[in-house]
Amino acid sequence: MVIGMADDEEPRGLFDDFGAFRTPTTADLTAVLTDGLVTPDANVLLNLYRYTEQARTDLLDALGALGDRLWVPHQALVEFWRNRESTISDARSTSAKAAQEMTVHAQQAVQALRTWANRVALSDEEIEQLRDRLNGTFDEVRQKITEVGEGEWQHISHDTSADPVITRLEQVLARRVGRPFTTEETPELIALGRQRVGDRVPPGYMDAKKDGDGAVGDSFVWEQLLREASRRRCDVLFVTADAKEDWWRKERGNNRGPRPELTTELRSRCGSRLFLLSPKQFLEVAAPVLRLSLQDGSVEDIERVERIEAEDTHGGWTAAALEELFRGLSYEGYGDRVAVIRHAAETDGHVEAAAVYDICAYDDDRSLRGFTKPVKRISGNLHERGLIPDTAVPVLTTEYQNGPGRASGFRVHPRLVPLLNDATDDES
């Protein structure tokens, strides 16, 4: 008898209580695609409006090829219809916004040209020639942006009867959508979802700040998925473009699989295994299993959208870029800035000036003026190297209590707090 173990209790193995850490094999994923339950999240369906036509076609072909194994929680459709109109509008406006920005850049470039020309005494004729060449180039770029945007969106419509995405989805999802919760059970499930969010029980706690019942959306999706998996008694593949930590187990900022809590809950309720894949991973894995021929560029386009969404989630930063920022700060002797940033992330993004003096062991009479300059400068270097976009949020900003003057504290951008805390957890 093993000490501390009941007579009727079986000994445990390496993965018995740690299934979330097992890397799925090709055989595992083949089995769940052919005999399991495959569930796309609402964001997978909404991203159909962000893909090129060929990528959209390939992903819909893959979903359609699953047959009865495809199943969508009712809550996922609630969120799809709630966000469809805004998703179409946002995607349509991308080209118009880019063309407008080109106009602004063209004006700035012409002004810079005139300023330079005046300083070197360039003739009016030469100035006009350069200006015409400059405007011609910007006009060509604007025209191409407009052509691409109009070509990609000419068939997409807010009108559901004229929208090819809706036409195809209606075919793919026929008899593949779950039922809603009953009126009687919904209030109790909302309360349970809010409790899970408050206790940071995945999934959904990263949506805590959403208005109304939006914070419990993911918990509704999860509960409906659990019920269907329990009814079918099979393994589950959940496909999601959501890269947040309340779905994924993170390792140094990378998604390594489902959260252990989710794996444990599914096994406890359904006796099944849980797999998580991004849309890109799903298409790559499903194509050979379902015998699909993918068009060139489809996987790359889906990856493009995932990359953009990751930038939106963390304000243009990645774990690797933050690590490079910290390495640069430490190398130049600004390790105290790294310590302050990490401390602020651990305290919901804010650190008081008094705490900065303690963390950095500064004398009381030392000024904090210019404290964020090294962070901004090295961030600029990372942008020049292409590690972060020009839209990346500032990592550390100064706060003032009563207008400009003595700093009252510093703040890490809220989009970076989860990413910084993930990195800290990985290192501990």
N, C-alpha and C positions, 0 to 999 in steps of 0.2 A: 504493500500500500504506500502511495506517495503521501508524505506528510502534508497536512493542510487540505487534502482533497477528499471529498465524500466518496463513499463506496461505489455509488452509482454514477459518478462523474468521470467522463472519459478524459484522458490526457489531451492536451492541446498541442497543435503544431505551429510552425512558423507563421503561416498566413491565416490561421483559424479566426483570430480576432483582428487581423491586420490586412484584410483583403484589399483595402484601398491602396495599399503600397505595392500590390502585385501588378507588374506591367503586363497589359493584355497582349496575348500572342495573336498571330494571324489566325490560328484555329479558333481562338476565343471570339474574335470579331466576326469571322465567317459564320460561326454558330449563331451568334445573336442576330446577324443579318438574315439568316435563313430560317431560324426557328424561334427568335425572340420577339420582343416588342420594341419598335423603333419610333421614337417620339421627337419631332422637331419642336423647338421653342418658338414663341411668337416672333422673336427677332430674326429667325431663319426665314420665316415667311415674308416679313417686312423687307428683308434685305434683297428679296427678288426684285424689288424696285430700284435697287442700287447697282445691280450687276449689269454687265453687258448682255445683250440678247442671247448670245451663245452660251454664256455661263448660266444664265437663268434657265435656258432650255435643258442643259445637261443636269442641273440640280433637280428640276422637276421630273426629268426622265428617271433619275435615280429614286426619287420618292415614289413615283408611280410604279416602278418595278417591284417595290416591296409588297404590293398587294395587301392582304389582310394583316400583314405584320406592321403596317403603318397605322399609327393611332395618334390623334392630337387631343390634348386635354381641352375641355370646353373653355377654361380660363385663357388658354393661349389664343383661341379665336376671339374672345372678348377683347384682349389686348391688341390683336391684329386689327380688328375693325375700329377700335378706339384710335389707333395711331396711323391708319392707312392714309387718310387725307393729308396729314401733316408730313408724312414720309414722302409722298408724291410731290408735294409742294417744295419741300426742302431739296429733293433731288433735282427738280426742274430749275430751281433758282441757282444751282451751283454754277452753271455755265454763264448765266446772266451776271452773277456776282463776279466771276473771274474776268469777264469782258469789261465790266465796269472798273475793276481794279487795274486792268491794263491801260485804260484811258487815263486814270490818275497817274500811273507810273510813266506814261508817255509825256504827260505835262511836266512831271518832275524831271524827267530826262532832258526835255527841251530847255527847261530853266537852268539845269546844271550845265548844259552845253553853252548857253548864252553867257553865264557867269564866267566860265572858263575862257570863252572866245574874247570877252571884253578884257580879260587880264593879259592875253597874249596878242592883243591887237589884230585879231583875225578880221579879214575883210568881210563886208556884208554879203558879198556873193558867195564866199566860202561858207559862211554861217548858214545861209539859206540852203546850200547844197547838202550840208551835213544834216540840217533839220529835216529836209525832205526825205533823206535816206532813213533817218531815225523814225519819222512818222510812218513811212512806208512799211518798215519792219513791224512796228506795233500794229498797224492796220492789218497786216497779213496774219499776225498772231490772233488778233481779235476775231477775224473772219473764220479762222480755223476752229477756234473755241466755239463760236456760234454754230458752225456747221456740224461739229461733233455732237454738241448738245441737242440740236434740233433733230439730227438723224437718229440719235439714241432714243429720243422721247416722242417721236412723231406718232407712235401707235399707243402710247400710254395715256390713259384718260381717267379722270375722276368718275366718269360715267361707268358704272360696273358692267353695263351691257356692252360697252365698247372697249373694255380693258382686257387685253390678251392675258395678263397675269391672272385675273379673276376667272376668265374662261377656262384656263388650264387648271387652276387650283380647284375649281368646282368639280372637275373630272377626277383629279387625283384624290381629293378628300371625300368623295361620295361615300357615305356610310363608314367614315374613318374618324369621326369626331365624337368625343365623349359627351355625356349628359351633364347639365349643370347641377350644382348642389340644390337640394330642395329648399323651399322658402323657410321651412321650419329649422333646418340645421345651419343655415347660412350665418345668423347672428353668433352662434356659438363658435363656428369656424373662424369668423372674423376676430373674435376675442382671442381664440387660440393662436391665430396668426400674429396678432399684435403682441401677445406674450412671447412668442418665439422671437420676434424682432427685438423686443426689449431685452431678452436673455441672450441675444446674439446666437441663436440656434439656426443653422443654415437649413434651407436657403432663404434669402430675402432680406436679411438684416441690413444689407448694404443699401436697401431702398427705404430706410427708415424715415427719410426726410420727404418722401413723396406725399402729395396731398391726398386727403380723404382715405379711402381704402386701398390706394395704390401701393402702400407699403406691404400689403398682404398678398399681392398678386402672385409672387413666386411661391409662397406657401400654399396658395390655392392650386397652382399648377402641380406642385409636388404631391399634395394630398390626392388629387385626382389621378395622378400617375401611379401612386402607391395602390390605390383601389383597383385600377385596371390590371396592374402587375399581379396583385393578389388574386384577382379573378382568373387570370390566365396561367398563373404559376410558371412564369418563364423569366429569363434574364432580360434586362432592359438596357437599351442604348438611347441615351438622351443626347440630342444634337442641339447645341446652343452656340450662339455668337456672343453670349455674355461671358466676359473673361474675368468677372469679379471674384473675389475670394470667398463669397458665400456659396459658390458652386464648386470651385476648383481648389484642390490642394496645391499650394504654391511652394516652389523651391527656387530661391534666388530670383523671384519674379516670373518664373516660368510655370505654366500649367502642367502638372504631372498626373492628373487624374481627379476623380471625384473626391470631395471632402470625406474624410473617414466617417463623420457623423451620418452622412447620407448613405454611405455603403452599409453601415451598421443598421440603420433604420429600415432600409429596404430588405436586408436579409432577415431582420427580426420579424417584419410584417408579412413578407412574401416568400422568404426562403430563396431569394434570387440574388444574382450578381448585378452590379451597376457599372455601366461604362459611359464615359463622357467623351464626345468628340466635337471639335469645331466643324463648321460646314466644309471647310477645306479638307480637313482630315476625313470627314465622312465621305466626300466625293472620291478621294483617293483610294480609300479602303473599299468602298462599295462598288466602284467601277469593275474591277476584275471579278468580284464575287457575283455581281448581278449581270455580268457579261455586257457591259456598256462600253461604247466607243466614245470617248470624250473628245470634244473639239479642241484644237490648239488654243491655248490661252485661257481656257475656262478656269482651271485651278488657280492660275496666276491672278485672274481678276477677282476671284473670291478671296484670295489672300490679300489683295489690295484693299478690299473693303474691310477685312478684319484688321489690317494694319491701321487704317484710318480710324476705326472705332476704338482701337487700343490707344491711339494718340488722344482721342476725345476723352477717354476714360481717365487717363493720367496726365492730361494737359500737355501732351506732346513728349512726355518723358517715358523712358523705359528703365528697368532696373540696371541695365548695363550702362546707360547714360548717366544715371545718378552715381553709380560706382566710379565712373570716369571723372565726374565732377569732384567727388570726395578724394580721389587719388590726386588730382591736380591741386586741390586746396592743401592737402597734407604735404605734398611735395614742396609747395611754396611756403610752408610754415604756418598755414592757416588751419591747422587741425582743430583749433578751438571753434571755428565756424561749423565744422562737421559735427562737433559735439553739441553745439547749440541747435542745429537743424534736427538732429536725432532726438534731442530732448523735447523740442517743440512738437515733433510728430507724435511722441508718446503722451503729450498732454493736450491732445485734440487740436494741434496746430499752432498753439500760442505759447510764448515764453515771455515772462515779465523781465524788464531790464535788470531788476535786482538779481534774478536768477542767472542772467548772463554774466554778471560780475562774479558770482559764485562758481559757475561752471568754468569760466576762463581764468579764474584766480586773478582778476584785475584789481588794481588799487581803486579806492573809492573816488579819487579825483580824476580818473581816466575818462576821457570822452568816448562815447560810442558812435560818434560821427564817422561816416564812411565804413561802418561795420559790414555792410552788405556789398561793398564795391568789389572785393575779390570774387564773391559768388557770381555777381553779374558779369564780371569780365571773363571768367573762365567759362561761364554758360555761353557767352558770346563766341568763345573759341570753339566750343562744342558745336554750335550752329554752323560756323564756318567749315567745320570738318564733316558736316552732314549727319551728325549724331542726333540732333534734335531739329525740329522744323522751326521756321521763324515765328510760328504761332505758339511756341512752347511758353507755358506760364512761368513767371518768376518763382524761383524756389523759395527765396527769403525776402520779405519786405519789412520795412520799418513802420512802426505804429507810433502815433503821437496822440497824447490825451487831449491837448488843447491847442491844436494847430502846430505848425512848424516850431521847432525848438528842441528841447531835450527829449530823446526817445523814451517812450513809456514801455516799449517792448518790441517784439518781432513776431512775425507770423509766417508759417509755412503754408503754401497754397493748399486748400482743402483737397484738391484732386491728387496731391502727392502724398498725403498722410497715409492712406492704405499701402501704397507702394513702398514708402519708407519703413513702415512697421513690418511689412512682409520681409524686407531685406534684413531688418534687425532680428526678427524671429529666426530666420535661416542661419544667422551667424551665431546665435546663442546656443 
